Structure formats: C-alpha cells, structure tokens
Amino acid sequence: MSGEYSVEAVVLESRKLGENDRLATLLTRRHGKLRLVVRGAAKPRSKLAAVTQPFDCVRLDVWRGRTLDGVKGGEVLHSLRRLRSEPKALGCAYCLAEIVSYLGQEGEADEPLYLLLLTCLRALSAGVLELLVVVFFIIRASRVSGFYPVLDQCVRCAGELEDESYLCFGHGGALCRLCAGDVRGDGASMTACERELAGNLARVHPRNLLEYEEDEDRLRSMLGLFLNYLEYQLERRVNSRYFMDMLE
C-alpha cells in the first residue's frame, strides 16, 4: 500500500537506529501503536530530532514503507520537557509509557487510552503529585482496557464485603472473607478505605487531580497493589516500577 498519511501521537520511546536515524514508538490517536523510522533524527542539527522526544505530543507526516513507515516531517503540539528534567516525574512518565506500550495494539485505534495518557502526562508536567497520577492512570487504564476489578461486592458470591477483603487477581475482583478462605494464588488483602479510594479515582475528573488530597502512604500501598494486579492481567513485568522505587 502506497501513499502518505498524518498522525497525532504521543512519543512513548525513541532509540537510535543505525548511525543517523531513530526508531520512535508512538501511541497515535487514530492508528493505535506505531513504530516509525525517523531518518536523520540522530544527527545533531536534525530538524526532525524535536519530534522524537519522549512524552511530547506531536503531529507527523508519514510515508508508507515495505516493513516500517517513516516520518517525512512534523511538529510538536505539546512539549512536556519538564518530565525529562525532573527525575521523579521522569520515572513516572516512563512507567505510564511502558504500560501503554503493553496495552496499545498496533494499527488498532484506542482513543480513550490515548487521551488518558496525554491527560496524565500533562498532569505530571503541571506538578500534580506523582504517586497520585500513576495510581489514577493505572485505575483508569484498567477500566478502558476492560479488566478493572469488581470492588463493590464479592466477585464470587455477590455478597457484601467486610472492612477487609481479598483482591484476587485470578477472579478479577474482591472476595469476602468466606469466599477467600479456600482461594490460593495471586492476590492481596484490601481494606474498605482502599476500595473507596479506588472507586473515587475511577470517577474523579482529571482536572480535579491538582486539588485532590490523599495520604501518600495509602497511595504508595495502592500503587503496589494495582501494579501487581496489572502485571498479572498483562502476564508481564512493568520494569519501570523499580526505577520509581529507587526515586522514593
């Protein structure tokens, strides 16, 4: 198939390809995840180097190739350079980008995931508490991807949950004490406060995150819990979580 097309995208990753080129992995608004060759972008004075910066929102003019498409030109729509200068924000941005690279499908549009990523990267750039943004992102990404856990009742018997329940990764939700008694496998205890926090973040509007107040220890506990749950559903490790741990 010949021809050219344009994309709006967030740069997830950019790595050197050969001597002068770069290979950019993007989440696009209309075409899902794409890998594009950017000819000459590794040269010091390349005009295309600007559109390969991680986490920026860009518009690209793309030519079709036999194996990989390539970038003909483009512009930066939203530069989030603060994310590349603040270590804690950078670690969190890499975590979001890594998760999206696992969730996004090549050639399959996922506008809700794209808008969620862009919203959360902007929140990080605006100075919203990093832990809050990552927990919010994982919860909302779980919803748009279809594996958000059942937390308002026991996923097994539909009964009421006590103050402390058990989040069973394999069952995809919380279990009451009785149903959790004979369950073996991956999971962790979850309190009523943690279930309430998850529900609140599943509903809160992103523009209200800057004013959202939450205990950092509880957020840290929630981050570990939902990252473990996410890894179980994805059947793979989120490696950038260890970088975030080092920054704490």
Rosetta blueprint (number, residue, H / E / L):
1 M L
2 S L
3 G L
4 E E
5 Y E
6 S E
7 V E
8 E E
9 A E
10 V E
11 V E
12 L E
13 E E
14 S E
15 R E
16 K E
17 L E
18 G L
19 E L
20 N L
21 D E
22 R E
23 L E
24 A E
25 T E
26 L E
27 L E
28 T E
29 R L
30 R L
31 H L
32 G E
33 K E
34 L E
35 R E
36 L E
37 V E
38 V E
39 R L
40 G L
41 A L
42 A L
43 K L
44 P L
45 R L
46 S L
47 K H
48 L H
49 A H
50 A H
51 V H
52 T H
53 Q L
54 P L
55 F L
56 D L
57 C E
58 V E
59 R E
60 L E
61 D E
62 V E
63 W E
64 R L
65 G L
66 R L
67 T L
68 L L
69 D E
70 G E
71 V E
72 K E
73 G E
74 G E
75 E E
76 V E
77 L E
78 H E
79 S L
80 L L
81 R H
82 R H
83 L H
84 R H
85 S L
86 E L
87 P H
88 K H
89 A H
90 L H
91 G H
92 C H
93 A H
94 Y H
95 C H
96 L H
97 A H
98 E H
99 I H
100 V H
101 S H
102 Y H
103 L H
104 G L
105 Q L
106 E E
107 G L
108 E L
109 A L
110 D L
111 E H
112 P H
113 L H
114 Y H
115 L H
116 L H
117 L H
118 L H
119 T H
120 C H
121 L H
122 R H
123 A H
124 L H
125 S H
126 A L
127 G L
128 V L
129 L L
130 E H
131 L H
132 L H
133 V H
134 V H
135 V H
136 F H
137 F H
138 I H
139 I H
140 R H
141 A H
142 S H
143 R H
144 V H
145 S H
146 G L
147 F L
148 Y L
149 P L
150 V E
151 L L
152 D L
153 Q L
154 C L
155 V L
156 R L
157 C L
158 A L
159 G L
160 E L
161 L L
162 E L
163 D L
164 E E
165 S E
166 Y E
167 L E
168 C E
169 F L
170 G L
171 H L
172 G L
173 G E
174 A E
175 L E
176 C L
177 R H
178 L H
179 C H
180 A H
181 G L
182 D L
183 V L
184 R L
185 G L
186 D L
187 G E
188 A E
189 S E
190 M E
191 T E
192 A H
193 C H
194 E H
195 R H
196 E H
197 L H
198 A H
199 G H
200 N H
201 L H
202 A H
203 R H
204 V L
205 H L
206 P H
207 R H
208 N H
209 L H
210 L H
211 E H
212 Y L
213 E L
214 E L
215 D L
216 E H
217 D H
218 R H
219 L H
220 R H
221 S H
222 M H
223 L H
224 G H
225 L H
226 F H
227 L H
228 N H
229 Y H
230 L H
231 E H
232 Y H
233 Q H
234 L H
235 E L
236 R L
237 R L
238 V L
239 N L
240 S H
241 R H
242 Y H
243 F H
244 M H
245 D H
246 M H
247 L H
248 E L
